[in-house]
Amino acid sequence: MQPKIAQKAPYAVEVVAGQSYYWCSCGQSKKQPFCDGSHQGSSFSPTKFDASESKRVYFCGCKHSKNGVLCDGSHNAL
């Protein structure tokens, strides 16, 4: 099963050091790029991201990144 492409661009998010974030891997969440439980009943599950420092990160929006939860530009090939 392939994830739904939420958007063909990354989500820029200011993360806070010491906080955990749960990235939506299915593409169905209404709270992109984070999980809202929409994956229930599917083979998908959220992916935990632990912020080691406070900074802006770019979470994958297309759900096809080979760099885990972070954008690697894969959306350019979709």
GITAHU-V426233 format. One record per residue. N is the residue number from 1. RES is the residue in one small letter. OMEGA is omega in whole degrees, 0 to 359 (* if undefined). NEAR is the number of other ideal C-beta (glycine too) atoms within 10 Angstrom. Layout:
n={N:N}
res={RES:RES}
omega={OMEGA:OMEGA}
near={NEAR:NEAR}
This chain:
n={1:2:3:4:5:6:7:8:9:10:11:12:13:14:15:16:17:18:19:20:21:22:23:24:25:26:27:28:29:30:31:32:33:34:35:36:37:38:39:40:41:42:43:44:45:46:47:48:49:50:51:52:53:54:55:56:57:58:59:60:61:62:63:64:65:66:67:68:69:70:71:72:73:74:75:76:77:78}
res={m:q:p:k:i:a:q:k:a:p:y:a:v:e:v:v:a:g:q:s:y:y:w:c:s:c:g:q:s:k:k:q:p:f:c:d:g:s:h:q:g:s:s:f:s:p:t:k:f:d:a:s:e:s:k:r:v:y:f:c:g:c:k:h:s:k:n:g:v:l:c:d:g:s:h:n:a:l}
omega={179:177:174:176:182:174:181:178:178:173:177:183:173:179:183:180:178:180:175:180:182:183:177:179:184:181:184:185:175:181:182:7:186:182:172:178:182:181:184:180:178:178:181:173:181:179:182:175:178:180:179:177:177:181:175:175:183:179:179:178:183:178:180:182:175:182:180:183:184:182:174:179:181:181:180:182:183:*}
near={7:8:17:14:13:20:14:13:13:19:17:11:16:9:18:10:10:10:10:9:19:18:22:30:21:20:21:19:20:10:11:17:26:16:21:14:12:17:18:10:6:12:8:19:13:19:15:11:20:10:16:9:9:11:11:8:18:18:23:29:21:22:24:17:19:8:11:13:20:13:21:15:13:16:18:9:8:9}
